[in-house]
């Protein structure tokens, strides 16, 4: 299955991630355009691409900013996405010595390039842990 990057997929994904942390972004990649849970059939690499696509779109729209240790990243959006692409684990088991550890833990690991902050109604960005 190749991911379909469409407005419909974005509309299905957005409510699952809005005001959430990066784990919420990752979990939202379980769903296709029809809002069907495809976790068992979608490839890890396709989920990564959906994650990065949604992240980039929200960055471009100004809905989110990325931060590292509570300091907002100043790099271009392309560079910020590249940070994730470069750091992304090779498989959904990022800790070979601990194969039972869920992938979601990686988003709290120091190797994860950033966390997310959501724009609030007054224009400031609130960091979501």
Rosetta blueprint (number, residue, H / E / L):
1 X L
2 X L
3 X L
4 X L
5 X L
6 X L
7 X H
8 X H
9 X H
10 X H
11 X H
12 X H
13 X H
14 X H
15 X H
16 X H
17 X H
18 X L
19 X L
20 X L
21 X L
22 X H
23 X H
24 X H
25 X H
26 X H
27 X H
28 X H
29 X L
30 X L
31 X E
32 X L
33 X L
34 X L
35 X L
36 X L
37 X E
38 X L
39 X L
40 X L
41 X L
42 X L
43 X L
44 X H
45 X H
46 X H
47 X H
48 X H
49 X H
50 X H
51 X H
52 X H
53 X H
54 X H
55 X H
56 X H
57 X H
58 X H
59 X H
60 X H
61 X L
62 X L
63 X L
64 X E
65 X E
66 X E
67 X E
68 X E
69 X L
70 X L
71 X E
72 X E
73 X L
74 X L
75 X L
76 X L
77 X H
78 X H
79 X H
80 X H
81 X H
82 X H
83 X H
84 X H
85 X H
86 X H
87 X H
88 X L
89 X L
90 X L
91 X L
92 X L
93 X L
94 X L
95 X L
96 X H
97 X H
98 X H
99 X L
100 X L
101 X L
102 X L
103 X H
104 X H
105 X H
106 X H
107 X H
108 X H
109 X L
110 X L
111 X L
112 X L
113 X L
114 X L
115 X E
116 X E
117 X E
118 X E
119 X E
120 X L
121 X L
122 X L
123 X L
124 X L
125 X E
126 X E
127 X E
128 X E
129 X L
